[in-house]
Amino acid sequence: MPLITEILAEASSLVEPDERERRLVSETAKRLLSVCRDEFQQLEGVVDISVEGSVAKDTWVKGKAEVDIFIHFKPEVGRQGLEAAVLSAGGRVIERLSGRHWLRYASHPYVEGEVSGIRVNIVGCFKAEPGRWISAVDRTPYHTAFVNSRLTPELRRDIRLFKGFLIGCGLYGAEIRVEGFSGYLSELLVLSHGGFLETVRRASSWRMPVFIDMAGRLRLEEALKLFPKAPLIFNDPVDPSRNVAAAVSESKLAEFILACKIFNSSPSLSFFQPPKPWGKELAADVGSRNLLGIAFTVERRQPPDILWGEIKHTLRGFARRLEKEGFQVYRCDAWQLSDEVVLLYELSSLSLPENVLKVGPPVWMDNSLEFIEKTMSRPNRVAGPWVEGERLYSIVRRDESSAEQLLRSWIKRREVAISKELLNSVERGEILTSRTGLVERLSRDKGHEALLREFLEGIATPIRHWIKRC
Amino acid sequence: MPLITEILAEASSLVEPDERERRLVSETAKRLLSVCRDEFQQLEGVVDISVEGSVAKDTWVKGKAEVDIFIHFKPEVGRQGLEAAVLSAGGRVIERLSGRHWLRYASHPYVEGEVSGIRVNIVGCFKAEPGRWISAVDRTPYHTAFVNSRLTPELRRDIRLFKGFLIGCGLYGAEIRVEGFSGYLSELLVLSHGGFLETVRRASSWRMPVFIDMAGRLRLEEALKLFPKAPLIFNDPVDPSRNVAAAVSESKLAEFILACKIFNSSPSLSFFQPPKPWGKELAADVGSRNLLGIAFTVERRQPPDILWGEIKHTLRGFARRLEKEGFQVYRCDAWQLSDEVVLLYELSSLSLPENVLKVGPPVWMDNSLEFIEKTMSRPNRVAGPWVEGERLYSIVRRDESSAEQLLRSWIKRREVAISKELLNSVERGEILTSRTGLVERLSRDKGHEALLREFLEGIATPIRHWIKRC
């Protein structure tokens, strides 16, 4: 096993940008800043223009630079004034630099674009005192200042290693699709533990809920009351009432803890690179897997966070409905490839038993005689009613037992929680099972085939880094 | 609908013994008493001989008389002395009356026999002061005295109606096979409510746990502490620390409440007669039922309460094992016909899904990496390990999925809770399913066929009295 220092040295070369990249990023930032000054400074209410984010902190991962330009407005300008100014002047800036650009909506709209092959964002914020925030991004300049005031060259390297580790394990990104770790959270974790290895070592023995307070301003009990459902609480040094880790889901935090455990006991360079797609052929015994899939087409103009909110809501909606009906849902996942979305479920079986147990009321309830009369008059009664414990029960024959047919009728009759915005797409979509061509249909496209193969293996990314060498 | 008074008048004629029966019972009791005096009175320590039970109280149901003769011993005689005396002299008594007799073991042995076609029991008890009981039957003479001191002709009729109602609903008898209402409990219920209709009306709105204290000597909280799991608590007026209803199971109490509710809303004579066996042919669609049965032969010399304790223990043992493995057990039942016992289960399916979800440890547990290594090295691994919530999961292929085969191997490997005394019988028994001849096998015998038909209908007895007229 190579020494951990050797692994980290090699990993550094994967995450540290080289001179050429640094120069390109720094020049692009300078040009943007200059054109922004030209376009924005004469506008009413603009008080400052700055570079923020990982470029301002020199903490971006090789090949992943994004230049964030923030235009600071006086509060008096108002939301609408800020938005109108950013969207029109922001677009002009990028056009003058011969870049492409488009609109994005997060908590408020901003201009996203590409200049010299580098992603740039032009964002408007209000100049606000801490605690008197107007928009969600007003804290960003304070985040930049806070992190920069504590950085050393060693910590920069370690932050890049940590981000590379998270990327390699599929855990980087606060967007809804990922539900993982934001850049700022990654930086704070390394800062608060004093380095990459220290963070990974400590995290390997975390147990949820995890609470970290760099500023020492909150007690555990207060934190648990403020953020009752959060598996990871890292209160923002710039704003103690905010949880920097709010986007991290329980599953992603658990995968992170697992990744740290595995890396600790068996470190390797592999963790710093996303695993390659499964090279294996689709297993021959896929026929024994009970897969149910829904494939549908979506409009691509929606911002990813909106779309993925809807996808995840719908994914869970079908899972809950299937379970309510009696199916055992072993696992589910969703992916998007260009405008095609696939929701995929692995079930214990693609059909339910023909007969189903009906749980009636306790005998002492007013409606117990009603249950008996109703049961006796059902043409699909198989057995009962009988009494067990304090309750009545009966067995009736199901009208429909196939998952595929049930899904069709739930969608048709609106008996399942589908995001309103996806309803039409899902209705026009295809419902497939491993008995009715799901594998063949998805294998027509190399991208879908790779994702299906990954789903079939079903191995968490951190584990894939390990077993490669088992 | 006939008037309730007409129904009760007709029911009375079903439960009140006629003159001929009264004469026969009374003469038999007299003859027994006289021969017992002859055989027992010269024995050391015998202080009294009496008739007890429903004959002494004139509360037996037509055709169901049992003459209980109690031989009262001084405590100094001791258990062994009492047993030896009762077994030898008791047998001689019945021989002298040209009856048949055999031994019975309840809490202590007694002689059971038949004289002039009437069941007789010769039981030894100790003459004990209340609260200083030596054997379990020492309270009986006090029970007889207590009930007799409160009886009127009207209450006698109502007690017989109530017992007839319980018999008609399959709820009469404190033996383990029934887990229902003893004669003494039935008498106390009618006495404490003041009549048959009053009892049924009150009971129809019972909710468990039910607590009745005729003597007013116990508070509810005390009762619930003394008898924490009893669904029905009726503390003995002769011994407040004893629950007269200890034998009543939750299911049987619930069936009783249901029977009272139905009778109240729709009274009929039907409730006073056990329902006739189902006349219907075995349903043609029995093939869609997932039945699993175990038929085995037992030695008949065991007392029924011992045997039925073992049968019920074993019945539950298999049910728990099946559920643990992933089968859904809709219902189960057991019956005994001469020396043949049948345990019968209705399942949602006779086979489990090919693949099974394995729930691993939470990621923060010490053994989480072990679970991963173990899973990856399993030749039957299908998918995983993956992370969901805080836990690891995987899917593996089952070695065996048929209920029948699993049952065989559990019995062989002693991996199921079977009563020790039934182990050999079960091992030599037949395991049958509705796919492998269960229906054909049981239909060979008219008795088994009738019970199978009843199981397949699965309708609680009180409900059968109702739907007859629906």
Contacts between the chains, C-beta under 8 A, distances in Angstrom:
chain1	res1	chain2	res2	distance
A	205	B	364	7.4
A	206	B	364	6.6
A	207	B	364	4.4
A	208	B	364	7.4
A	208	B	390	5.9
A	231	B	390	7.9
A	250	B	389	5.2
A	250	B	390	6.2
A	251	B	387	5.5
A	251	B	388	5.5
A	251	B	389	6.0
A	254	B	362	7.5
A	254	B	363	4.6
A	254	B	364	7.9
A	254	B	387	4.9
A	254	B	389	6.9
A	254	B	390	4.8
A	254	B	391	7.5
A	255	B	363	7.6
A	255	B	387	4.8
A	257	B	363	5.0
A	257	B	364	6.0
A	258	B	363	4.4
A	258	B	368	6.7
A	258	B	387	6.3
A	258	B	392	7.7
A	261	B	363	7.2
A	261	B	368	6.8
A	261	B	369	6.3
A	262	B	369	6.7
A	265	B	369	6.5
A	288	B	354	5.4
A	288	B	355	6.7
A	288	B	382	7.8
A	288	B	397	7.4
A	289	B	355	7.1
A	289	B	382	7.2
A	289	B	383	7.9
A	290	B	353	7.2
A	290	B	355	7.6
A	328	B	353	7.6
A	328	B	357	7.2
A	330	B	355	7.7
A	330	B	357	4.9
A	330	B	393	7.8
A	330	B	395	5.8
A	331	B	383	7.7
A	331	B	386	6.6
A	331	B	388	7.1
A	331	B	393	7.2
A	331	B	395	7.9
A	346	B	383	7.2
A	346	B	395	7.2
A	348	B	353	4.0
A	348	B	355	7.1
A	348	B	356	7.7
A	348	B	357	7.3
A	349	B	353	4.9
A	353	B	290	7.2
A	353	B	328	7.6
A	353	B	348	4.1
A	353	B	349	4.9
A	354	B	288	5.4
A	355	B	288	6.7
A	355	B	289	7.1
A	355	B	290	7.6
A	355	B	330	7.7
A	355	B	348	7.1
A	356	B	348	7.7
A	357	B	328	7.2
A	357	B	330	4.9
A	357	B	348	7.3
A	362	B	254	7.5
A	363	B	254	4.5
A	363	B	255	7.6
A	363	B	257	5.0
A	363	B	258	4.4
A	363	B	261	7.2
A	364	B	205	7.4
A	364	B	206	6.6
A	364	B	207	4.3
A	364	B	208	7.4
A	364	B	254	7.9
A	364	B	257	6.0
A	368	B	258	6.6
A	368	B	261	6.8
A	369	B	261	6.3
A	369	B	262	6.7
A	369	B	265	6.5
A	372	B	463	5.8
A	372	B	466	7.3
A	372	B	467	8.0
A	373	B	470	7.4
A	376	B	463	8.0
A	376	B	467	5.5
A	376	B	470	6.2
A	382	B	288	7.8
A	382	B	289	7.2
A	383	B	289	8.0
A	383	B	331	7.7
A	383	B	346	7.2
A	383	B	456	6.4
A	383	B	457	6.3
A	383	B	458	3.5
A	383	B	459	7.7
A	384	B	458	4.9
A	384	B	459	6.4
A	385	B	459	6.7
A	385	B	460	6.5
A	385	B	463	6.1
A	386	B	331	6.7
A	386	B	458	5.0
A	386	B	459	6.6
A	386	B	460	4.9
A	387	B	251	5.5
A	387	B	254	4.9
A	387	B	255	4.8
A	387	B	258	6.3
A	387	B	460	4.9
A	388	B	251	5.5
A	388	B	331	7.1
A	389	B	250	5.3
A	389	B	251	6.0
A	389	B	254	6.8
A	390	B	208	5.9
A	390	B	231	7.9
A	390	B	250	6.2
A	390	B	254	4.8
A	391	B	254	7.5
A	392	B	258	7.7
A	392	B	460	8.0
A	393	B	330	7.8
A	393	B	331	7.2
A	394	B	458	7.9
A	395	B	330	5.9
A	395	B	331	7.9
A	395	B	346	7.2
A	395	B	458	7.1
A	397	B	288	7.3
A	456	B	383	6.5
A	457	B	383	6.3
A	458	B	383	3.6
A	458	B	384	4.9
A	458	B	386	5.0
A	458	B	394	7.8
A	458	B	395	7.1
A	459	B	383	7.7
A	459	B	384	6.4
A	459	B	385	6.6
A	459	B	386	6.6
A	460	B	385	6.5
A	460	B	386	4.9
A	460	B	387	4.9
A	463	B	372	5.8
A	463	B	385	6.1
A	466	B	372	7.4
A	467	B	372	8.0
A	467	B	376	5.6
A	470	B	373	7.4
A	470	B	376	6.2
